[in-house]
Amino acid sequence: MLGTLPVAAHHSFSIFNHEIVKTFTGVVTRVNPDANHLQIFFAPMNDERKNVERGADGKPVVWAVEMTGSAQAAKEGVSVTAFAPGTIFSVSLNPLRSGENAGARVGNLFRCPAKK
């Protein structure tokens, strides 16, 4: 009897440009607590830190930062509840080589004080 096994795709970190580090302060829009890589989606704040960056269509620009799996991230204090929508934080990342608005976390995340 032949059985089938599920195939789980997992990417290589070569998709990220490790020669570039971008640092953002942004507002969390949502968190994807995937078992393989927790992702925080956020809208970067403008230079004045008074609003988020917006595209030509007037909608907020959204980036994603990918990190370790959800269990490991939770041990580091990063979870859906700790980084709820509306949380302001700073993060550095290596961006995707494709130019899409996403990257792999570099170093720590820093939550900003409320209303700051």
DRENDO-1510 file (C-alpha; in Angstrom, 1 decimal, always signed):
<recs>
REC; n; res; u; v; w
REC; 1; MET; +0.0; +0.0; +0.0 .
REC; 2; LEU; +1.3; +3.4; -1.0 .
REC; 3; GLY; +0.8; +6.4; +1.1 .
REC; 4; THR; +1.3; +10.1; +0.5 .
REC; 5; LEU; +3.1; +12.5; +2.8 .
REC; 6; PRO; +2.2; +16.1; +3.0 .
REC; 7; VAL; +4.8; +18.4; +1.4 .
REC; 8; ALA; +5.7; +21.5; +3.4 .
REC; 9; ALA; +7.4; +24.2; +1.4 .
REC; 10; HIS; +10.1; +26.1; +3.3 .
REC; 11; HIS; +12.2; +28.8; +1.7 .
REC; 12; SER; +15.9; +29.5; +2.0 .
REC; 13; PHE; +17.0; +32.7; +3.6 .
REC; 14; SER; +18.9; +33.5; +0.3 .
REC; 15; ILE; +15.7; +35.3; -0.8 .
REC; 16; PHE; +16.7; +38.1; +1.6 .
REC; 17; ASN; +19.4; +40.7; +0.7 .
REC; 18; HIS; +21.8; +40.4; +3.6 .
REC; 19; GLU; +23.9; +43.3; +2.4 .
REC; 20; ILE; +21.0; +45.8; +3.1 .
REC; 21; VAL; +19.5; +46.6; +6.5 .
REC; 22; LYS; +16.4; +48.7; +6.6 .
REC; 23; THR; +15.1; +50.1; +9.9 .
REC; 24; PHE; +11.5; +51.1; +10.4 .
REC; 25; THR; +9.3; +52.5; +13.1 .
REC; 26; GLY; +5.8; +51.4; +12.2 .
REC; 27; VAL; +2.3; +50.5; +13.4 .
REC; 28; VAL; +1.3; +46.8; +13.6 .
REC; 29; THR; -1.7; +46.0; +11.3 .
REC; 30; ARG; -1.7; +42.3; +12.0 .
REC; 31; VAL; +0.3; +39.3; +13.1 .
REC; 32; ASN; +0.5; +36.0; +11.4 .
REC; 33; PRO; +1.5; +33.4; +14.0 .
REC; 34; ASP; +2.7; +30.7; +11.6 .
REC; 35; ALA; +4.5; +27.8; +13.2 .
REC; 36; ASN; +7.5; +28.1; +10.8 .
REC; 37; HIS; +7.9; +31.9; +10.8 .
REC; 38; LEU; +5.9; +34.4; +12.7 .
REC; 39; GLN; +5.2; +37.5; +10.6 .
REC; 40; ILE; +4.3; +41.0; +11.7 .
REC; 41; PHE; +2.6; +43.2; +9.1 .
REC; 42; PHE; +3.0; +46.9; +9.7 .
REC; 43; ALA; +2.6; +50.3; +8.2 .
REC; 44; PRO; +5.9; +52.4; +8.4 .
REC; 45; MET; +5.5; +55.8; +10.0 .
REC; 46; ASN; +6.5; +58.9; +8.1 .
REC; 47; ASP; +9.6; +60.9; +8.9 .
REC; 48; GLU; +7.6; +63.2; +11.2 .
REC; 49; ARG; +6.3; +60.2; +13.1 .
REC; 50; LYS; +2.8; +61.7; +12.9 .
REC; 51; ASN; +1.2; +59.3; +10.5 .
REC; 52; VAL; +1.9; +56.2; +8.4 .
REC; 53; GLU; +3.4; +56.3; +4.9 .
REC; 54; ARG; +0.8; +56.1; +2.2 .
REC; 55; GLY; +0.9; +55.0; -1.4 .
REC; 56; ALA; -0.4; +56.9; -4.5 .
REC; 57; ASP; -3.8; +55.4; -3.8 .
REC; 58; GLY; -3.9; +57.0; -0.3 .
REC; 59; LYS; -3.8; +53.6; +1.4 .
REC; 60; PRO; -1.2; +52.8; +4.0 .
REC; 61; VAL; +2.0; +51.1; +2.7 .
REC; 62; VAL; +2.3; +47.7; +4.4 .
REC; 63; TRP; +5.5; +45.8; +5.1 .
REC; 64; ALA; +6.0; +42.4; +6.6 .
REC; 65; VAL; +8.8; +41.3; +8.9 .
REC; 66; GLU; +9.5; +37.6; +9.2 .
REC; 67; MET; +11.2; +36.0; +12.2 .
REC; 68; THR; +11.5; +32.7; +14.0 .
REC; 69; GLY; +8.6; +30.3; +14.5 .
REC; 70; SER; +5.8; +31.3; +16.8 .
REC; 71; ALA; +6.9; +29.2; +19.8 .
REC; 72; GLN; +10.5; +30.7; +19.7 .
REC; 73; ALA; +9.1; +34.2; +19.1 .
REC; 74; ALA; +6.8; +33.9; +22.1 .
REC; 75; LYS; +9.8; +33.0; +24.3 .
REC; 76; GLU; +11.3; +36.3; +23.1 .
REC; 77; GLY; +8.2; +38.2; +24.1 .
REC; 78; VAL; +6.8; +38.5; +20.5 .
REC; 79; SER; +3.3; +37.3; +20.2 .
REC; 80; VAL; -0.1; +38.2; +18.8 .
REC; 81; THR; -1.1; +39.8; +22.1 .
REC; 82; ALA; +2.2; +41.5; +22.8 .
REC; 83; PHE; +2.2; +43.1; +19.3 .
REC; 84; ALA; -1.5; +43.7; +18.8 .
REC; 85; PRO; -2.8; +45.9; +16.0 .
REC; 86; GLY; -2.0; +49.5; +16.8 .
REC; 87; THR; +1.3; +48.7; +18.6 .
REC; 88; ILE; +4.1; +51.0; +17.5 .
REC; 89; PHE; +7.5; +49.4; +17.3 .
REC; 90; SER; +10.9; +49.6; +15.6 .
REC; 91; VAL; +12.6; +46.8; +13.7 .
REC; 92; SER; +15.5; +46.3; +11.4 .
REC; 93; LEU; +15.3; +43.8; +8.5 .
REC; 94; ASN; +17.1; +42.4; +5.5 .
REC; 95; PRO; +14.6; +43.1; +2.6 .
REC; 96; LEU; +13.5; +40.6; +0.0 .
REC; 97; ARG; +15.7; +40.6; -3.1 .
REC; 98; SER; +12.5; +40.8; -5.2 .
REC; 99; GLY; +11.8; +44.3; -4.0 .
REC; 100; GLU; +8.5; +43.4; -2.3 .
REC; 101; ASN; +7.7; +45.0; +1.0 .
REC; 102; ALA; +9.0; +42.3; +3.3 .
REC; 103; GLY; +12.1; +41.1; +5.0 .
REC; 104; ALA; +13.8; +39.0; +7.6 .
REC; 105; ARG; +14.3; +40.5; +11.1 .
REC; 106; VAL; +17.7; +41.6; +12.1 .
REC; 107; GLY; +18.3; +41.9; +15.9 .
REC; 108; ASN; +15.6; +42.8; +18.4 .
REC; 109; LEU; +12.2; +44.4; +18.1 .
REC; 110; PHE; +11.5; +47.5; +20.2 .
REC; 111; ARG; +8.0; +48.4; +21.3 .
REC; 112; CYS; +7.5; +52.1; +21.6 .
REC; 113; PRO; +5.7; +53.6; +24.6 .
REC; 114; ALA; +2.0; +54.1; +24.1 .
REC; 115; LYS; +1.0; +57.3; +22.4 .
REC; 116; LYS; +4.6; +58.2; +21.5 .
</recs>
